[in-house]
Amino acid sequence: MTNRETQAAWKYHNGTKHSEWSIRNNTHFLDWANRPLPFKVYPTLQPIPLPRDVPQTGVAALSAMSELVRANGVDSIPGIQDVARLLFFSAGITKQRQFPGGEIYFRAAACTGALYEIELYVVCADLPGLDAGVYHFNPADASLHCLRKGNFRGNLARATAMQAAVAHAPATIICTGTYWRNAWKYQARTYRHFGWDNGTLLANLLAVAAASGLPAEIVLGFVDSEINGLLDLETGREVSLSLVPIGYTSQSLPRPNDAPPLGLETIPLSAREVEYPTMLEMHNASSLESPEEVRDWRGKPPVFSSPAPGLQAVSLQPLPVGEQPKDTVEEVILRRGSTRTFDRTASITFAQLSTILNTATRDLPADFLQPTGSLNDLYLIVHAVENLNAGAYFFRREQNTLELLKEGNFRAHAHHLDLDQELAADACVDMFFLADLRRILERYGNRGYRAVQMEAGVIGGKMYLAAYAQHLGATGLTFFDDDVINFFSPHAEGKSAIFLVAIGKPLKRKTR
Ligand SMILES: Cc1cc2nc3c(=O)[nH]c(=O)nc-3n(C[C@H](O)[C@H](O)[C@H](O)COP(=O)(O)O)c2cc1C
């Protein structure tokens, strides 16, 4: 099936919706004895330790997330310390905790079920402290493994149809998704999680790149088979999801190199793996096959039509920059952790909510977006925000306003929409991400499905950071798809539920 045959994305999306019926009838249980390894290990390759004493940037998290560093034609070459900082604060181990099922190594970015199915690779020219090559990052010991020696920038440029940032990047970080590591728990929904979990990680990566003074952006348009082949992936198990070119070099682009299969040994994740064909179908149907197809794919996002502005609209009032907390991006990432219990008696200020929305939803540098555009719409259930009536709201991005859809206490509804978990009911505000999938798929084909899930993950990841920068709590959550749309309708009619983040004040600090 080709990218243009969008019944593939609809089939996957509709087939993986949560409903009361699907939850009640799911007999899946967690087979702890078959729990997958959380790391990809190449037993035959020597680890190259990354430096651990990397200087902190000292840049405030809220400004790192708000200020884009643009390539301006001047060389900006990351060194090994920058590479170490970028990898550690995106996917490194930041906490460790003992659970009945074993040890869990928590990472810098939130991830469904703490299963960490996103792997990182670096493809670079010669950098200060790192020879040109293709490397895999292993968070277990913060090391790189060299898969190929040499400069493969030309291969990336070809695979992305000469995307400008990639063609000029001295280093590109590639994110992949490993099906089984997440599907062990979430079965076929893992393909949605690929976008979400890659997205939260990218939020950290973009913030740390900006704090390091390095241009970076998200590239989703590439010839899948070329990138998968370069990384020597077994594509029934692991696939490339996104590229992040870092820095700028004026050095001329080398010709693409041969990248023959390596057949490198890796340690099996589990004694036995279960394959979910529906995810492989979704991935194949959203793959791009030639540079020409990539070139056509990139570019103008669809034009969305929102219902006419509501009568009751409140303008956001973010904290002036001078009054924003100055906690550095590194401090905030190390402090971050998903809130396990919110304090139902607490409230947040309207300025805090405005700062989160303003920081998280602006200027996402991605090859499928215009600078001011977005594929996701935000709908809020406000429970406890000072000077804002409790109720359901639509966030009109262009006007920076919240439009009241219905007023009232909707804690019980939020509890239900969030799969009957307490978190969404006890939070101060729940942010629901909804999207006009029909238009997105019309414009981008099945790959639009990857884009909309990933964009939601990035915005959600930025919300986490913007909340923790203000000493609040946050957690990603899952939801009953159609009930979410019904709750926000008629305004949300025709849209699809994509993602959910709850924000509030933690009841008690986690002990880990
Ligand atoms: C997209 C997404 C969805 C999540 N859904 C839930 C959820 O439904 N319930 C829950 O308790 N935690 C949820 N979490 C939180 C994860 O369990 C948490 O990120 C993971 O255990 C790692 O812990 P940390 O975020 O504290 O580092 C979600 C996280 C993400 C990123």
The ligand as a Gaussian input file, in Angstrom:
#p B3LYP/6-31G(d) Opt

LIG

0 1
 C        2.173000       9.775000      26.165000
 C        2.167000       9.357000      27.594000
 C        1.046000       8.730000      28.115000
 C        1.030000       8.348000      29.450000
 N       -0.100000       7.779000      29.971000
 C       -0.162000       7.506000      31.292000
 C       -1.362000       7.004000      31.871000
 O       -2.366000       6.803000      31.178000
 N       -1.375000       6.773000      33.205000
 C       -0.285000       7.006000      33.980000
 O       -0.350000       6.793000      35.196000
 N        0.884000       7.481000      33.455000
 C        0.975000       7.746000      32.130000
 N        2.134000       8.240000      31.591000
 C        3.311000       8.478000      32.421000
 C        4.378000       7.391000      32.219000
 O        3.974000       6.242000      32.923000
 C        5.738000       7.900000      32.697000
 O        6.184000       8.868000      31.777000
 C        6.757000       6.800000      32.778000
 O        6.467000       5.910000      33.828000
 C        8.155000       7.363000      33.006000
 O        8.214000       8.060000      34.212000
 P        8.584000       9.593000      34.326000
 O        7.753000      10.361000      33.361000
 O        8.282000       9.949000      35.757000
 O       10.040000       9.748000      34.016000
 C        2.177000       8.588000      30.252000
 C        3.312000       9.196000      29.695000
 C        3.313000       9.570000      28.379000
 C        4.555000      10.213000      27.800000

